[in-house]
Amino acid sequence: MGSDAEMEKEKSSKEKRKMLMLSPIARPLAGKKLCKRTLKLVRRASEAKCLKRGVKEVVKSIRRGKKGFCVIAGNISPIDVITHVPILCEEADIPYIYVPSKEDLAGAGATKRPTCCVLVLTSPTKGSLSEEEDKKLKEDYSEVVKEVRELATPFF
């Protein structure tokens, strides 16, 4: 067991590594506080079955006209895998944000495999939510989307 100073040093070095691995198109990038809220929203949406994981599922849902909130990992390599997703989101008027790590995004989305992007839907694909769960999810959703819309500026 190390001391608290060693633990803090190790934690800050992990954060620096995450920021170094970011792709140049990762804009708008969520800050620490917004990133934490976004990942909490993804976790809650995953529990409520209101989440689409992976580029293929996200693109399919956007093209079919589903509305939601897109969260994209900023450390994807090769970058060509996700370059079309922000453009699709802007055309469909879907807010999106980048988070620093695909591993953190996968952890929040309840998968072991690192995930490029997820789409948080406003309603579950099958069935319905209890009133309490629905209220919590929509409250978190509207809070995060409001902050993202303030932060983001469209390309065109």
DRENDO-1510 file (C-alpha; in Angstrom, 1 decimal, always signed):
<recs>
REC; n; res; u; v; w
REC; 1; MET; +0.0; +0.0; +0.0 .
REC; 2; GLY; +1.3; +3.4; -1.0 .
REC; 3; SER; +0.8; +6.7; +0.6 .
REC; 4; ASP; -1.8; +9.2; -0.4 .
REC; 5; ALA; +0.7; +11.3; -2.3 .
REC; 6; GLU; +1.8; +8.3; -4.4 .
REC; 7; MET; -1.9; +7.5; -5.2 .
REC; 8; GLU; -2.6; +11.1; -6.3 .
REC; 9; LYS; +0.6; +11.1; -8.4 .
REC; 10; GLU; -0.5; +7.9; -10.1 .
REC; 11; LYS; -4.0; +9.2; -10.6 .
REC; 12; SER; -2.8; +12.4; -12.2 .
REC; 13; SER; -0.4; +10.5; -14.5 .
REC; 14; LYS; -3.4; +8.4; -15.7 .
REC; 15; GLU; -5.4; +11.5; -16.4 .
REC; 16; LYS; -2.4; +13.0; -18.4 .
REC; 17; ARG; -2.1; +9.8; -20.5 .
REC; 18; LYS; -5.9; +10.0; -21.3 .
REC; 19; MET; -5.5; +13.6; -22.5 .
REC; 20; LEU; -2.4; +12.8; -24.6 .
REC; 21; MET; -4.3; +10.0; -26.5 .
REC; 22; LEU; -7.1; +12.3; -27.6 .
REC; 23; SER; -7.8; +12.7; -31.3 .
REC; 24; PRO; -7.6; +16.2; -32.8 .
REC; 25; ILE; -11.3; +16.2; -33.8 .
REC; 26; ALA; -12.6; +15.6; -30.2 .
REC; 27; ARG; -14.5; +18.9; -29.9 .
REC; 28; PRO; -16.6; +19.7; -27.9 .
REC; 29; LEU; -14.8; +17.8; -25.1 .
REC; 30; ALA; -16.5; +17.3; -21.8 .
REC; 31; GLY; -14.6; +18.8; -18.8 .
REC; 32; LYS; -14.2; +16.7; -15.6 .
REC; 33; LYS; -17.6; +17.7; -14.1 .
REC; 34; LEU; -19.6; +17.3; -17.3 .
REC; 35; CYS; -17.8; +14.0; -18.1 .
REC; 36; LYS; -18.8; +12.6; -14.7 .
REC; 37; ARG; -22.4; +13.7; -15.3 .
REC; 38; THR; -22.4; +12.3; -18.8 .
REC; 39; LEU; -21.1; +8.9; -17.7 .
REC; 40; LYS; -23.6; +8.8; -14.9 .
REC; 41; LEU; -26.4; +9.5; -17.5 .
REC; 42; VAL; -25.0; +6.7; -19.7 .
REC; 43; ARG; -25.0; +4.3; -16.7 .
REC; 44; ARG; -28.6; +5.2; -15.8 .
REC; 45; ALA; -29.7; +4.8; -19.4 .
REC; 46; SER; -27.9; +1.4; -19.6 .
REC; 47; GLU; -29.8; +0.2; -16.6 .
REC; 48; ALA; -33.1; +1.4; -18.1 .
REC; 49; LYS; -32.3; -0.2; -21.5 .
REC; 50; CYS; -32.3; +3.2; -23.3 .
REC; 51; LEU; -28.9; +2.8; -24.8 .
REC; 52; LYS; -27.4; +2.0; -28.2 .
REC; 53; ARG; -23.8; +0.9; -28.1 .
REC; 54; GLY; -21.2; +1.0; -30.9 .
REC; 55; VAL; -20.9; +2.9; -34.2 .
REC; 56; LYS; -23.1; +0.5; -36.2 .
REC; 57; GLU; -26.0; +0.6; -33.8 .
REC; 58; VAL; -25.7; +4.4; -33.2 .
REC; 59; VAL; -25.6; +5.2; -37.0 .
REC; 60; LYS; -28.5; +2.9; -37.6 .
REC; 61; SER; -30.6; +4.5; -34.9 .
REC; 62; ILE; -29.8; +8.1; -36.1 .
REC; 63; ARG; -30.7; +7.2; -39.7 .
REC; 64; ARG; -34.0; +5.7; -38.5 .
REC; 65; GLY; -34.9; +9.0; -36.9 .
REC; 66; LYS; -34.4; +8.1; -33.2 .
REC; 67; LYS; -33.7; +11.1; -31.0 .
REC; 68; GLY; -31.3; +11.1; -28.1 .
REC; 69; PHE; -27.9; +12.2; -27.0 .
REC; 70; CYS; -24.7; +10.9; -28.5 .
REC; 71; VAL; -21.5; +10.3; -26.4 .
REC; 72; ILE; -18.3; +9.7; -28.4 .
REC; 73; ALA; -15.0; +8.5; -27.0 .
REC; 74; GLY; -12.1; +10.9; -27.8 .
REC; 75; ASN; -9.3; +8.3; -27.9 .
REC; 76; ILE; -10.3; +6.2; -30.9 .
REC; 77; SER; -7.7; +5.0; -33.2 .
REC; 78; PRO; -7.9; +5.0; -36.2 .
REC; 79; ILE; -10.0; +8.2; -36.2 .
REC; 80; ASP; -11.8; +7.3; -39.4 .
REC; 81; VAL; -14.0; +4.9; -37.5 .
REC; 82; ILE; -16.0; +7.8; -35.9 .
REC; 83; THR; -15.4; +10.9; -38.1 .
REC; 84; HIS; -18.9; +10.6; -39.7 .
REC; 85; VAL; -20.8; +10.3; -36.5 .
REC; 86; PRO; -20.7; +14.1; -35.5 .
REC; 87; ILE; -21.9; +15.1; -39.0 .
REC; 88; LEU; -24.8; +12.6; -38.8 .
REC; 89; CYS; -25.7; +14.0; -35.3 .
REC; 90; GLU; -25.7; +17.6; -36.5 .
REC; 91; GLU; -27.8; +16.8; -39.5 .
REC; 92; ALA; -30.4; +15.0; -37.3 .
REC; 93; ASP; -30.2; +17.8; -34.6 .
REC; 94; ILE; -28.9; +15.4; -32.0 .
REC; 95; PRO; -26.5; +16.9; -29.3 .
REC; 96; TYR; -23.2; +15.1; -29.0 .
REC; 97; ILE; -20.1; +15.4; -26.8 .
REC; 98; TYR; -16.7; +13.7; -26.6 .
REC; 99; VAL; -15.4; +12.0; -23.4 .
REC; 100; PRO; -11.7; +11.4; -23.0 .
REC; 101; SER; -11.7; +7.6; -22.7 .
REC; 102; LYS; -13.4; +4.7; -24.5 .
REC; 103; GLU; -12.8; +2.5; -21.5 .
REC; 104; ASP; -14.7; +4.8; -19.1 .
REC; 105; LEU; -17.5; +5.0; -21.6 .
REC; 106; ALA; -17.7; +1.2; -21.8 .
REC; 107; GLY; -17.7; +0.9; -18.0 .
REC; 108; ALA; -20.6; +3.3; -17.7 .
REC; 109; GLY; -22.4; +1.5; -20.5 .
REC; 110; ALA; -22.1; -1.8; -18.6 .
REC; 111; THR; -19.9; -3.6; -21.2 .
REC; 112; LYS; -16.4; -5.0; -20.7 .
REC; 113; ARG; -15.4; -4.1; -24.3 .
REC; 114; PRO; -14.2; -0.5; -25.0 .
REC; 115; THR; -17.0; +1.4; -26.8 .
REC; 116; CYS; -16.5; +4.1; -29.5 .
REC; 117; CYS; -19.8; +5.8; -29.0 .
REC; 118; VAL; -23.2; +5.4; -27.4 .
REC; 119; LEU; -26.6; +6.9; -28.1 .
REC; 120; VAL; -28.7; +7.7; -25.0 .
REC; 121; LEU; -32.4; +7.4; -26.1 .
REC; 122; THR; -35.2; +9.3; -24.5 .
REC; 123; SER; -37.4; +6.2; -24.2 .
REC; 124; PRO; -36.6; +2.4; -24.1 .
REC; 125; THR; -36.6; +0.4; -27.3 .
REC; 126; LYS; -38.9; -2.2; -25.8 .
REC; 127; GLY; -41.5; -1.9; -23.0 .
REC; 128; SER; -41.7; +1.1; -20.7 .
REC; 129; LEU; -40.0; +2.5; -17.6 .
REC; 130; SER; -41.5; +3.0; -14.1 .
REC; 131; GLU; -42.6; +6.6; -13.5 .
REC; 132; GLU; -39.7; +7.1; -11.0 .
REC; 133; GLU; -37.0; +5.8; -13.3 .
REC; 134; ASP; -38.4; +7.7; -16.2 .
REC; 135; LYS; -38.4; +11.0; -14.2 .
REC; 136; LYS; -34.8; +10.5; -13.0 .
REC; 137; LEU; -33.6; +9.6; -16.5 .
REC; 138; LYS; -35.3; +12.6; -18.2 .
REC; 139; GLU; -34.0; +14.9; -15.5 .
REC; 140; ASP; -30.4; +13.8; -15.9 .
REC; 141; TYR; -30.9; +13.8; -19.7 .
REC; 142; SER; -32.2; +17.4; -19.9 .
REC; 143; GLU; -29.5; +18.7; -17.5 .
REC; 144; VAL; -26.6; +17.2; -19.5 .
REC; 145; VAL; -28.1; +18.1; -22.9 .
REC; 146; LYS; -28.6; +21.7; -21.7 .
REC; 147; GLU; -24.9; +22.0; -20.7 .
REC; 148; VAL; -23.8; +20.3; -24.0 .
REC; 149; ARG; -25.8; +22.7; -26.2 .
REC; 150; GLU; -24.2; +25.6; -24.4 .
REC; 151; LEU; -20.8; +24.2; -25.0 .
REC; 152; ALA; -21.2; +23.0; -28.6 .
REC; 153; THR; -21.1; +25.0; -31.8 .
REC; 154; PRO; -22.0; +23.3; -35.0 .
REC; 155; PHE; -19.6; +23.0; -37.9 .
REC; 156; PHE; -21.9; +24.4; -40.5 .
</recs>
